[in-house]
Amino acid sequence: MAGQDEQAVEAAAHESTDLVHQVADALAAGTPETAAALVKGLPAPDLADLIELLDPDERIALIQALGPAFDYEVLSELEEGVRDQLSEALPNELLAKAVTELETDDAAYILENLEQSDKDDILSQLPMSERVALERNFEYPEETAGRLMQADLVAVAPYWTVGQVIDHARETDDLPDTFSEVFVVDPAFRVLGSVELSRLLRSKRDVPVSEIMDPDLHVVRATEDQEEVARKFERYDLYSAPVVDANERLVGIITVDDVVEVIQSEADEDMMALGGVGDESLADSVIQTSQSRVPWLVVNLGTAVLASFVIKMFDATIEQMVALAVLMPIVASMGGNAGTQTMTVTVRALATSKLGAANAPRIITRESVVGLINGLVLSVLMAGVVFLWFGSGKLGAVIGGAMIVNLLAAALAGILIPLALDRLHLDPAPASGVFVTMVTDCVGFFAFLGLATLFLV
């Protein structure tokens, strides 16, 4: 069964690649209507994937070829870098139409990185209600609940009956196209509770909604970080949550589909940061990509020079015993790998709030013991290899001792450095790797060459 699934995935990927080539060829041949016909009927996520695979000029040409048939939902499905590139290139009139078709949070994604003059021009073309809702979103910082929320929701008074709510939903034109619950609010628009549609439809028409509402809500503040919102959804298995402002007034709603995107985005961000590549995408230019990667490479260069200074301290020892130069990289490499393992687990635990002051001592102790055990195991293996390779028991003992010291140092660095950065309110993901590598290189070289100087020379 697994083999069939893999074959199906490969076939779909092959078909997608063929379609991309066909669309690109049609655009290059000057027949945009053919390209439009090829993608007709594609779901918005699939069309978004196809657009991302095209060259920048081809993306614009395809959207222009589709004309009124272009599904604006595609813009919300695009990777951020591609979406920004299209937002800059497409005419403001088209973006204004897209904004009116999309939910508030998706519309905000399209406009947030535009020049202020373009943003103002697009907002001026919107109906007043939609403009006010979008401007409210922009009042909140990026990556907060206020920027993530949808402004469209259904709110009713507690004294309304089920029948009134149903009639209101049927007769009112400016309600959201889809919704799964109705919020109950007081005259100041503070949330009192919510009613799921399933319960609403199964209740008699003359029952007040105050009798069937659920008062136990997990309310989200508009200024709350989106990562905290995602954790709240995960912890309490939420499908949606009301968003309130500083005065506790209901201003929007966050749904689980928005949170899934946040989780994916944060996971990608952490993974990229651990690799020292920052906020980078495949849509970036050569210059942008280089600018994203150079800073941490410069820091890495500095730590590598520091490790070289450690080696320089023992140059006389290395000259007397060439085998040390052969074995040095092994000690540093094993320490680096072990440190990366601990660091990865630590950074992820910090990102998900699984590691804090309450359990930090226990986890530090655990990682230290693990580092010590791993060092003992690897030291025995490496000592045996060195003895067979160079015929020297002392050299095997030296590298074994250095391995124990460095793996213990790697375990401590892998957890203490991210914890320290987090305590200083710095993101541990991008910075930890550089400093952990510096520790394992310097400690590894110093331990190995220092022991060699004491016992072999």
Secondary structure, DSSP 8 states (H G I E B T S, - for coil): -HHHHHHHHHHHHHHHHHHHHHHHHHHHTT-HHHHHHHHTT--HHHHHHHHHHS-HHHHHHHHHHHGGG--THHHHHS-HHHHHHHHHHS-HHHHHHHHHHS-HHHHHHHHTTS-HHHHHHHHHTS-HHHHHHHHHHHTS-TTBHHHH-BS---EE-TT-BHHHHHHHHHH-TTS-S--SEEEEE-TT-BEEEEEEHHHHHTS-TTSBHHHH-B-----EETTSBHHHHHHHHHHHT-SEEEEE-TTSBEEEEEEHHHHHHHHHHHHHHHHHHHTT--S--TTS-HHHHHHHHHHHHHHHHHHHHHHHHHHHTTHHHHHH-THHHHHHHHHHHHHHHHHHHHHHHHHHHHHTT--STTTHHHHHHHHHHHHHHHHHHHHHHHHHHHHHHH--HHHHHHHHHHHHHHHHHHHHHHHHHHHHHHHTT--HHHHHHHHHHHHHHHHHHHHHHHHHHHHT-
